[in-house]
Amino acid sequence: MKIVMVQTTLGHYHPPRLINLAKTCQREGHEFHNIELSGSISTYPWFQAAAQGEFSNISLFPDRQLENIPAEEMWSKLRATLEGMKLDVAILMGYSLPVLRQAQAWCEHNRIATVLISDSNYFDKKRFFPFEFLKYLFVHKADAAFVAGQTARDYMIKLGIPKERIAFGCDVVDVQAISRQAGLNRERIQQVRQKWSLPEHYFLFVGRLVPEKNVLGLLEAYEKYLHDDKSENAWHLVICGAGTEQEKIEAYLNNVPAEDRVKVHLSGFIGPNEIVDFYSGASTFILPSLSEPWGLVVNEAMACSLPVIVSNRCGSAFSLVQEGENGWIIDPLDPVMMASVMKKAANMDPEQRAAYGKRSRALINDWDLDLYSRGVIESSKLALAHARKKYKG
């Protein structure tokens, strides 16, 4: 097969996946090319990667931001690129952008198999029938889907792609590399703590400081946790990230008693090469999002052998968290419940907490780069087989 993947912008998560995929395709006799629409995106201004020589990548607008490229100009360039590639399978990153819907229509007109990549879930935000019906009209035309996990698969089934044409694994990280770095960090943990002024025990949040991440809800729950545990040994809270809610968070903390405020550490944005330092020193990871298709930070935390507390609005919760084994699933709208789980995590016997972390590492081992590569190739084969039947004659 000649497989072409169309993505918006490559960030630090993508190159390890695509390098592994290119090697796997070469080994199995397939040809793989990636098309990147733009060099940056406003949602993740830091989410950029240098050109990689270990996989074929065509960047259509490397020096421009996705949102600033006129739709007609973008489609004109993408169409010309696709027309020169003689592909068998097109893998499209989602369906929200007009250019991706145009690419699928072009593929259908030219009888080229299509795979839709999606990590959306039915439950992570309000859904309205008219929009869902419009999605169905687009999604069900895809020949196969490549999704994050079981809840994303269930949503794709609702939108018209049958279970037998869906493969898992689009949201993975380089588990081995992250785990290896975490292990090295723990051998010099005192130096790591000193470098970042980290406390001995802390809950860790990593993410953008935007409303859907629910950091203000986390702070409310943390205050309740501290109210129940007034000892000097109460865990701190470390927040890594930047975003539009920064001022609201700081204003909230200004109204917190001083003895509690000193236990909250706003570390700002931490780059991908340094964030493992924070995972390495943490005691438990928490992601309290109100809306989160997947949550790759959960993968990272588990790769660093951490127990995890994950919102039931995160797709990863239902694939990666096993209650009573490696973490807890929480309701992000219930700060009392969140505080109770935080207290439970902090009061665990150290050996039991280590066992939770070890289980996290074992579970995430299956969600690695090879899963991504297998998923791309499997979904491509499923799409090609379905397209041949569909276009027969």
N, C-alpha and C positions, 0 to 999 in steps of 0.2 A: 504493500500500500504506500501511496504518497499522501502523508498526513500534513495538513497545514492548520495551525492554531492561530486564531485571531484574538489578541488580548489588548486591553486599553493601555496600560503602562506597566513596565516591569519594575518591581521593587525587590527588596533584599530576599524575600521568600522565594522568588521565582527562579533565579539562576540555578540553585542546587537541583530543583525539580527538573528543569529543562536539560541540564547537563546529563543527569541520570537517564532521562527519557531518550535523549539523542543517542547515548551509548547503547541503551536497550534496543532501540529501533535498528541501529546499525548491526547489532548482534543477531537480530531476528530477521534481517533482510528488508526492513521497511525504511522509508525515507521521511525525515521529519524536518519541517520548517516552522518557525514562529514569526508572526507578524505583530509588531507593536504599533499601536495607532499613534501614540504621542510619547514625548519624553518626560512629561510630568502631569500631575492631576491635583486639583485644588484641595480635595479632601485630605490627601496625604502629601503635603508639599515636600516632605523629606523622602517620600517613597520613590526613590530613583536608583537605578543601577547602571553601572558602567557597561559598555558593550562587552559581550562575552564572546570569546573565540571558540568555546567548546561546544557551541550549538549554533545552528543557522538562525539568525535573527535579522529581520528587515524592519527598521524603524521608519515609519512613514513621515512623521513630523518630530524628529528627535529634539528640536530646539523650541518646541511650542507646547503650551499647556492644553490638555484635552478640551476643556470648556471653551477655549478661545478659537477653536478651529471650526469654521462654518461647516455645517452638515454636508452640504453639496460638495464642497472641496474635499472633505474627508472621504466621502463615498467615491468620488471620481478617482482618487488616488488608490483606494483599496481595490476598487473594481479592476483598474488597469493592472495592479499587482497580481490579483487572483487570475486574471485572464492569461497571464504569462507563465502560470505555474503548472498547468495540466495536472491538477490534484485529483485524488480519489475521494478524500474525506476532508471536510472542513469542520474544525472544532471551534465553536463560537462562545466567547466568554459572556454569557448572559443574554438578555433580550431588552434591556432598558434603553439602550441607545438606538436611534433610528438607523445608524450605519450597520449595526448588527442585524437588524431586521431586513435591511436591504440586502445584506450579504446572504441571508438565508433564502430570500426570494430569488436572488441570482443563482444560487446553488440549485434550487428546485427547477428553475428554468433550464439550467444546463445539466440536469440529472446527476448532480453530485451529492453524495451522501453527507448528511450533517449531524453533528453531535452538539448538544447544548450543555454547556457547563453551568451548574447552578448550585448554590448552597442556601437558597431561600427556603424558609419554612412557612407553613400556613399560619402558625401561632405567634410569630415574633412581632407582628404588628396587626392593626385592624385591617381586615379584608372586606372589600365591597364587591357585590356580585357583578355590576357592570364591568369593572376593571378586571375581575377574575375571568369573566367570559371573554373579554378581549385578549387576555393572556392565553387562554385556552386556544383561541383561533390561531395564535402564532405558535405556541409551544407544541401542540399536538402534531404539527407538520414535521418536526424534527425526527430524524430516523432513530436516534438514541440519545441518552443523557448520561452525563458524567457528573455525579453529585458528591456532596461532602459526606453524608451519613444517612442513617435510616429515616430521620424526619424530613430531610430534603428529598429523599426518594419518595416518601409518602406524598409530598406536595407535588412532585412531578407526575405521580400517578393520577392525582386529582386533575392535573392540567392536561392529561391525555396521553402520556407516554407509559406503556405497560411495563410492569415490573421486570419482565424478562429482557427488556432493552435498556436497562439502567445499570451502570457500574459505579462503584464507590471509590473515594480516595482523592478528590480534587483539593482538599484542604489539609496539607501535611507540611511538616517542617523537617529539617535535617536533624533527625533525632540523635543519631550517633555523634555528630559534631557538637551539638549542644550539650549532650550528656558528658562527652569527653571533657569539654571546657569546664563544666560544673564540677566534675571530679577533681580537676587540677586546682580549681579555685578553693575547694574545701581543704586541700592540703596546705593552703596558706590563708585560711579563712580570716585570721586576725588582721593580716595585711589588707585583705579585701574590705573588711569592716572599717578599718581605719581610713582607707582611701575615700570612702563614701560617707563616713560618719554614721555608720549603720548600728542600730542597737543589737543586742544579742538575740532577742526573740521579737519577731514582727509578722503581722499579716502584710501581704504584698498585693497591691493592685497595679496593673500595667495596662495603659490604654489612653485613648484621647480623652481630654476633659470636655466632653460634650454631653448634652442632656440624656441621650440614650444609654450612656454608660452608667448613669445613676450614681455618680460619686457622692452627691449630696445625700442620697439615701444610705449609702455606705457610711458616711460620717455620722448620720443619725443613729444607725445601728451600732456603730463603734462607741458612741457616747453611752448608749444603753449598756453595752458590754462593760465599759469602765465603771459605770454606776454599780454594776453587780460585783465587780472585782476591783476593790480599792487598794489592793496590795501593791507593794513596790514592784512585784514581779509581773504585773499586768503587761501583756504584749503591747508593743507599739504598732502603728499603722504607717506603712511607707507607700506613697502614691507616686508612681512614675508616669508622667505624661504632661501634655500641654494642650490647650484648646480654648474654646470660647467661654467655658464655664470657670475659667481660672479666677476671675474677679469674684464671682459668686461664692466660690469655695473659700477664698481668702476672707471674704466678708463673714461667712458662716463661722470660720475659725476664730475671727476676732471676738465673737460673742461666746466663745467656749472658755470655761475656767482655765486659768494659766497652767494649773497642774495637769490638765488634760491636753491642753494645746501643745505642750512640749513633747507629747508622745506621738504627734502627727507630723510626719516628715514629707514635705512637698519637694520632691527631687527634680521636678521638671522633666523635659524630654530627655530620654536616655537612648542613644543610638544602638542599633542592632549588634554592634561589636562589643558593647559594654553591658547590655541589659542582663546578660547571664550572671554578672557579678551580683546583681540584686536578687535573682532567683536563688543563687547559691547560698546566700546568707539568710534567706527567708525560712520561716517555720511553717507557714501555710499560705497558699495563694487563694485570692478571692476575686471573682468576677461577677458583680451584681447587676449586670446590664438589664435594661428594660426591653431592648431589642438588639439581637445579635445573631445574624445568620449562622455563624459557627463559633468563632473566637479562637484564633490560632495561638493566643497567649496561653490558653489552657494546655495545648500541645507542648508549648515551650516549658511551662511549669512542670508538667508531668515528666518531660525529658530530663528535668533537673531533680527528679525524685521528690516532688512535693505533694503533700495532701492538697486537695483542691475543693473549694467551695464555689459552686457554679449556679448561676441563675437558671430557672426553668424556662427562660426566654432565649437561651443560647442553644443552638443546634448541637454543639459538642457535648452538652450535658447528658444527652440520651444515648450517645455512642461511647463516651469516654469515662463517665463517672459511674462507679458502682458503689452504691450506698453501703456503708459498713465495711468497705474494703479499701477504697482509696480516697473517699471524700463524701460530700453531701451536695444535694440539689436543693436550692432554696427558692422561695417566692420573693422576688426583688421588691415587691410592694408591701412586704411585711417586715418592718425593721425589728420587731420583737423576735420573730423567728430567726432573722439573720443574726441578731445579737446572741440568741441562745445557741446557735450553731458555732459562732465564734468562741463562745465560752466553752463549749464542748471540745473544740479543737485545742484550745489553750490548756485545758485541764487534762488532756490525754496523758497517759504515761509515755515518757520519751521513747520507750521501746515500741509501744503501739503506734505512735506517730511515725516512727522510722519504718514500721511495717506498712503503713499506709503509703508512705513515699516510695517504698520498694515496689509495692503493687502498682502505683502510678507508672513507674518506669517500665514495668513488665507489660502493662496494658498498651502503652503508647508505642512500644516496640513494633507492633503490627501496623502502625499508622506512619510508615516511613516513606522514603523516596521511591522505593520499589513498588509500594502500593499505588503511588501516583502513576508510575510508568505502566504498570499492569492495567490500571483503570483506563488510561488513554488508549492503549492498544486494544483492550477488550471492547470498550465502547465504540471504537473505530470499526472493529470487525462486525459488531452487532449492527452498526449503522449501514455499513456497506452491504451486508446480507439483506437487510430490510429494503434498502434502496434498489437493489437488483430485482427483488420481487415486485416492488412498487412500479418500477419503470420498465418491467419486462414487456417486450414487444413495442 
